[in-house]
Amino acid sequence: MRLARWVLTNRTALAVIRWLVGLVFLVSAFGKIADPAGFAESVAAYRILPNVLVNPFAMVLPWVEVFVGLSLINRISVSGSALLAIVLSFVFLVAVISAMVRGLDIECGCFTVAKSKVGWELIARDLILLGMSLVLFLGNAFMERKLGESVLDKPAV
């Protein structure tokens, strides 16, 4: 409990987490932007979206990830960006679990250039990303309540 409280109230720890989550989203987005056709194939392989939505989704998602990554790194609306990171991480997690339950042997499409299969390792990575995003959101909310302002939107000491 002490460690959780320390992380949630430590501006430097939250800044490191904010940078890590932001960089993960940026690196992930750039791989998808560099290979939109490959990413669209990865999205289609999950067999979740109707075919008509695969390409629009594959074109929009990387730019949402760029927005989240840049917003977190530049301390722009950290709460909103962290909330969006939580939603995206949860959606990614559900998609991977869905693929595993249905027995699909597919590439995750996470970074496009760094191929990895859907599996338990990917679930662990998604859970870590989700957890770090939750820490950012809760840390910012805790600091706002405690200090009356978003400390994460300001430079770390």
C-alpha positions as protocol buffer text, in pm:
chain_id: "A"
residue {
  index: 1
  type: MET
  ca { x: 0 y: 0 z: 0 }
}
residue {
  index: 2
  type: ARG
  ca { x: 287 y: 235 z: 77 }
}
residue {
  index: 3
  type: LEU
  ca { x: 442 y: 176 z: -265 }
}
residue {
  index: 4
  type: ALA
  ca { x: 112 y: 252 z: -439 }
}
residue {
  index: 5
  type: ARG
  ca { x: 70 y: 573 z: -239 }
}
residue {
  index: 6
  type: TRP
  ca { x: 430 y: 672 z: -311 }
}
residue {
  index: 7
  type: VAL
  ca { x: 387 y: 618 z: -686 }
}
residue {
  index: 8
  type: LEU
  ca { x: 55 y: 804 z: -693 }
}
residue {
  index: 9
  type: THR
  ca { x: 205 y: 1103 z: -509 }
}
residue {
  index: 10
  type: ASN
  ca { x: 556 y: 1113 z: -655 }
}
residue {
  index: 11
  type: ARG
  ca { x: 579 y: 1358 z: -945 }
}
residue {
  index: 12
  type: THR
  ca { x: 905 y: 1208 z: -1074 }
}
residue {
  index: 13
  type: ALA
  ca { x: 768 y: 851 z: -1075 }
}
residue {
  index: 14
  type: LEU
  ca { x: 453 y: 971 z: -1250 }
}
residue {
  index: 15
  type: ALA
  ca { x: 663 y: 1163 z: -1504 }
}
residue {
  index: 16
  type: VAL
  ca { x: 864 y: 849 z: -1586 }
}
residue {
  index: 17
  type: ILE
  ca { x: 545 y: 647 z: -1627 }
}
residue {
  index: 18
  type: ARG
  ca { x: 391 y: 925 z: -1838 }
}
residue {
  index: 19
  type: TRP
  ca { x: 694 y: 921 z: -2070 }
}
residue {
  index: 20
  type: LEU
  ca { x: 699 y: 541 z: -2094 }
}
residue {
  index: 21
  type: VAL
  ca { x: 329 y: 517 z: -2182 }
}
residue {
  index: 22
  type: GLY
  ca { x: 361 y: 808 z: -2425 }
}
residue {
  index: 23
  type: LEU
  ca { x: 660 y: 649 z: -2600 }
}
residue {
  index: 24
  type: VAL
  ca { x: 488 y: 310 z: -2626 }
}
residue {
  index: 25
  type: PHE
  ca { x: 192 y: 472 z: -2800 }
}
residue {
  index: 26
  type: LEU
  ca { x: 417 y: 676 z: -3031 }
}
residue {
  index: 27
  type: VAL
  ca { x: 640 y: 384 z: -3132 }
}
residue {
  index: 28
  type: SER
  ca { x: 334 y: 167 z: -3186 }
}
residue {
  index: 29
  type: ALA
  ca { x: 170 y: 433 z: -3401 }
}
residue {
  index: 30
  type: PHE
  ca { x: 474 y: 493 z: -3621 }
}
residue {
  index: 31
  type: GLY
  ca { x: 496 y: 124 z: -3712 }
}
residue {
  index: 32
  type: LYS
  ca { x: 130 y: 128 z: -3815 }
}
residue {
  index: 33
  type: ILE
  ca { x: 164 y: 454 z: -4009 }
}
residue {
  index: 34
  type: ALA
  ca { x: 469 y: 317 z: -4192 }
}
residue {
  index: 35
  type: ASP
  ca { x: 278 y: 6 z: -4303 }
}
residue {
  index: 36
  type: PRO
  ca { x: -95 y: 85 z: -4325 }
}
residue {
  index: 37
  type: ALA
  ca { x: -172 y: -215 z: -4546 }
}
residue {
  index: 38
  type: GLY
  ca { x: 6 y: -451 z: -4307 }
}
residue {
  index: 39
  type: PHE
  ca { x: -177 y: -304 z: -4012 }
}
residue {
  index: 40
  type: ALA
  ca { x: -513 y: -332 z: -4192 }
}
residue {
  index: 41
  type: GLU
  ca { x: -437 y: -701 z: -4252 }
}
residue {
  index: 42
  type: SER
  ca { x: -361 y: -744 z: -3881 }
}
residue {
  index: 43
  type: VAL
  ca { x: -690 y: -574 z: -3786 }
}
residue {
  index: 44
  type: ALA
  ca { x: -884 y: -793 z: -4032 }
}
residue {
  index: 45
  type: ALA
  ca { x: -719 y: -1108 z: -3891 }
}
residue {
  index: 46
  type: TYR
  ca { x: -889 y: -1051 z: -3554 }
}
residue {
  index: 47
  type: ARG
  ca { x: -1227 y: -1097 z: -3728 }
}
residue {
  index: 48
  type: ILE
  ca { x: -1397 y: -850 z: -3492 }
}
residue {
  index: 49
  type: LEU
  ca { x: -1481 y: -559 z: -3723 }
}
residue {
  index: 50
  type: PRO
  ca { x: -1694 y: -584 z: -4036 }
}
residue {
  index: 51
  type: ASN
  ca { x: -1475 y: -570 z: -4349 }
}
residue {
  index: 52
  type: VAL
  ca { x: -1610 y: -225 z: -4438 }
}
residue {
  index: 53
  type: LEU
  ca { x: -1470 y: -81 z: -4111 }
}
residue {
  index: 54
  type: VAL
  ca { x: -1124 y: -244 z: -4118 }
}
residue {
  index: 55
  type: ASN
  ca { x: -951 y: 16 z: -4339 }
}
residue {
  index: 56
  type: PRO
  ca { x: -1102 y: 324 z: -4171 }
}
residue {
  index: 57
  type: PHE
  ca { x: -1013 y: 182 z: -3830 }
}
residue {
  index: 58
  type: ALA
  ca { x: -659 y: 99 z: -3947 }
}
residue {
  index: 59
  type: MET
  ca { x: -617 y: 454 z: -4080 }
}
residue {
  index: 60
  type: VAL
  ca { x: -752 y: 634 z: -3771 }
}
residue {
  index: 61
  type: LEU
  ca { x: -614 y: 429 z: -3480 }
}
residue {
  index: 62
  type: PRO
  ca { x: -245 y: 514 z: -3536 }
}
residue {
  index: 63
  type: TRP
  ca { x: -323 y: 885 z: -3533 }
}
residue {
  index: 64
  type: VAL
  ca { x: -520 y: 847 z: -3210 }
}
residue {
  index: 65
  type: GLU
  ca { x: -213 y: 674 z: -3066 }
}
residue {
  index: 66
  type: VAL
  ca { x: 8 y: 962 z: -3186 }
}
residue {
  index: 67
  type: PHE
  ca { x: -231 y: 1206 z: -3017 }
}
residue {
  index: 68
  type: VAL
  ca { x: -222 y: 1011 z: -2689 }
}
residue {
  index: 69
  type: GLY
  ca { x: 156 y: 971 z: -2699 }
}
residue {
  index: 70
  type: LEU
  ca { x: 231 y: 1335 z: -2777 }
}
residue {
  index: 71
  type: SER
  ca { x: -26 y: 1459 z: -2527 }
}
residue {
  index: 72
  type: LEU
  ca { x: 126 y: 1251 z: -2248 }
}
residue {
  index: 73
  type: ILE
  ca { x: 486 y: 1342 z: -2331 }
}
residue {
  index: 74
  type: ASN
  ca { x: 402 y: 1712 z: -2361 }
}
residue {
  index: 75
  type: ARG
  ca { x: 179 y: 1716 z: -2049 }
}
residue {
  index: 76
  type: ILE
  ca { x: -131 y: 1824 z: -2240 }
}
residue {
  index: 77
  type: SER
  ca { x: -448 y: 1720 z: -2060 }
}
residue {
  index: 78
  type: VAL
  ca { x: -282 y: 1431 z: -1882 }
}
residue {
  index: 79
  type: SER
  ca { x: -607 y: 1307 z: -1726 }
}
residue {
  index: 80
  type: GLY
  ca { x: -786 y: 1298 z: -2061 }
}
residue {
  index: 81
  type: SER
  ca { x: -488 y: 1142 z: -2239 }
}
residue {
  index: 82
  type: ALA
  ca { x: -445 y: 882 z: -1965 }
}
residue {
  index: 83
  type: LEU
  ca { x: -816 y: 801 z: -1983 }
}
residue {
  index: 84
  type: LEU
  ca { x: -789 y: 752 z: -2359 }
}
residue {
  index: 85
  type: ALA
  ca { x: -481 y: 533 z: -2302 }
}
residue {
  index: 86
  type: ILE
  ca { x: -686 y: 325 z: -2055 }
}
residue {
  index: 87
  type: VAL
  ca { x: -968 y: 281 z: -2308 }
}
residue {
  index: 88
  type: LEU
  ca { x: -727 y: 187 z: -2589 }
}
residue {
  index: 89
  type: SER
  ca { x: -534 y: -55 z: -2368 }
}
residue {
  index: 90
  type: PHE
  ca { x: -857 y: -219 z: -2254 }
}
residue {
  index: 91
  type: VAL
  ca { x: -980 y: -255 z: -2614 }
}
residue {
  index: 92
  type: PHE
  ca { x: -643 y: -405 z: -2716 }
}
residue {
  index: 93
  type: LEU
  ca { x: -662 y: -648 z: -2424 }
}
residue {
  index: 94
  type: VAL
  ca { x: -1018 y: -757 z: -2509 }
}
residue {
  index: 95
  type: ALA
  ca { x: -921 y: -808 z: -2876 }
}
residue {
  index: 96
  type: VAL
  ca { x: -623 y: -1027 z: -2781 }
}
residue {
  index: 97
  type: ILE
  ca { x: -824 y: -1233 z: -2533 }
}
residue {
  index: 98
  type: SER
  ca { x: -1099 y: -1273 z: -2793 }
}
residue {
  index: 99
  type: ALA
  ca { x: -848 y: -1397 z: -3050 }
}
residue {
  index: 100
  type: MET
  ca { x: -700 y: -1644 z: -2803 }
}
residue {
  index: 101
  type: VAL
  ca { x: -1039 y: -1777 z: -2694 }
}
residue {
  index: 102
  type: ARG
  ca { x: -1133 y: -1831 z: -3060 }
}
residue {
  index: 103
  type: GLY
  ca { x: -804 y: -2009 z: -3126 }
}
residue {
  index: 104
  type: LEU
  ca { x: -675 y: -1758 z: -3381 }
}
residue {
  index: 105
  type: ASP
  ca { x: -303 y: -1791 z: -3454 }
}
residue {
  index: 106
  type: ILE
  ca { x: -236 y: -1434 z: -3568 }
}
residue {
  index: 107
  type: GLU
  ca { x: 16 y: -1152 z: -3542 }
}
residue {
  index: 108
  type: CYS
  ca { x: -93 y: -891 z: -3290 }
}
residue {
  index: 109
  type: GLY
  ca { x: -40 y: -587 z: -3516 }
}
residue {
  index: 110
  type: CYS
  ca { x: 85 y: -396 z: -3212 }
}
residue {
  index: 111
  type: PHE
  ca { x: 392 y: -238 z: -3362 }
}
residue {
  index: 112
  type: THR
  ca { x: 360 y: -383 z: -3715 }
}
residue {
  index: 113
  type: VAL
  ca { x: 738 y: -383 z: -3772 }
}
residue {
  index: 114
  type: ALA
  ca { x: 809 y: -596 z: -3462 }
}
residue {
  index: 115
  type: LYS
  ca { x: 600 y: -905 z: -3525 }
}
residue {
  index: 116
  type: SER
  ca { x: 464 y: -1091 z: -3226 }
}
residue {
  index: 117
  type: LYS
  ca { x: 188 y: -1347 z: -3195 }
}
residue {
  index: 118
  type: VAL
  ca { x: -127 y: -1316 z: -2991 }
}
residue {
  index: 119
  type: GLY
  ca { x: -65 y: -1499 z: -2663 }
}
residue {
  index: 120
  type: TRP
  ca { x: -5 y: -1474 z: -2291 }
}
residue {
  index: 121
  type: GLU
  ca { x: 304 y: -1255 z: -2332 }
}
residue {
  index: 122
  type: LEU
  ca { x: 96 y: -1001 z: -2521 }
}
residue {
  index: 123
  type: ILE
  ca { x: -175 y: -1013 z: -2256 }
}
residue {
  index: 124
  type: ALA
  ca { x: 90 y: -942 z: -1992 }
}
residue {
  index: 125
  type: ARG
  ca { x: 223 y: -644 z: -2195 }
}
residue {
  index: 126
  type: ASP
  ca { x: -131 y: -509 z: -2242 }
}
residue {
  index: 127
  type: LEU
  ca { x: -202 y: -546 z: -1869 }
}
residue {
  index: 128
  type: ILE
  ca { x: 119 y: -358 z: -1784 }
}
residue {
  index: 129
  type: LEU
  ca { x: 26 y: -77 z: -2026 }
}
residue {
  index: 130
  type: LEU
  ca { x: -325 y: -67 z: -1882 }
}
residue {
  index: 131
  type: GLY
  ca { x: -187 y: -58 z: -1527 }
}
residue {
  index: 132
  type: MET
  ca { x: 57 y: 224 z: -1603 }
}
residue {
  index: 133
  type: SER
  ca { x: -222 y: 422 z: -1771 }
}
residue {
  index: 134
  type: LEU
  ca { x: -443 y: 370 z: -1466 }
}
residue {
  index: 135
  type: VAL
  ca { x: -161 y: 490 z: -1238 }
}
residue {
  index: 136
  type: LEU
  ca { x: -131 y: 809 z: -1446 }
}
residue {
  index: 137
  type: PHE
  ca { x: -503 y: 874 z: -1434 }
}
residue {
  index: 138
  type: LEU
  ca { x: -535 y: 801 z: -1062 }
}
residue {
  index: 139
  type: GLY
  ca { x: -213 y: 984 z: -976 }
}
residue {
  index: 140
  type: ASN
  ca { x: -332 y: 1294 z: -1154 }
}
residue {
  index: 141
  type: ALA
  ca { x: -675 y: 1272 z: -988 }
}
residue {
  index: 142
  type: PHE
  ca { x: -512 y: 1222 z: -647 }
}
residue {
  index: 143
  type: MET
  ca { x: -282 y: 1521 z: -696 }
}
residue {
  index: 144
  type: GLU
  ca { x: -568 y: 1738 z: -821 }
}
residue {
  index: 145
  type: ARG
  ca { x: -774 y: 1654 z: -516 }
}
residue {
  index: 146
  type: LYS
  ca { x: -482 y: 1699 z: -279 }
}
residue {
  index: 147
  type: LEU
  ca { x: -333 y: 2017 z: -429 }
}
residue {
  index: 148
  type: GLY
  ca { x: -625 y: 2157 z: -626 }
}
residue {
  index: 149
  type: GLU
  ca { x: -441 y: 2145 z: -958 }
}
residue {
  index: 150
  type: SER
  ca { x: -312 y: 1897 z: -1213 }
}
residue {
  index: 151
  type: VAL
  ca { x: 48 y: 1852 z: -1110 }
}
residue {
  index: 152
  type: LEU
  ca { x: 113 y: 1619 z: -1404 }
}
residue {
  index: 153
  type: ASP
  ca { x: 36 y: 1901 z: -1646 }
}
residue {
  index: 154
  type: LYS
  ca { x: 336 y: 2087 z: -1500 }
}
residue {
  index: 155
  type: PRO
  ca { x: 707 y: 2001 z: -1526 }
}
residue {
  index: 156
  type: ALA
  ca { x: 838 y: 1742 z: -1280 }
}
residue {
  index: 157
  type: VAL
  ca { x: 1095 y: 1856 z: -1026 }
}
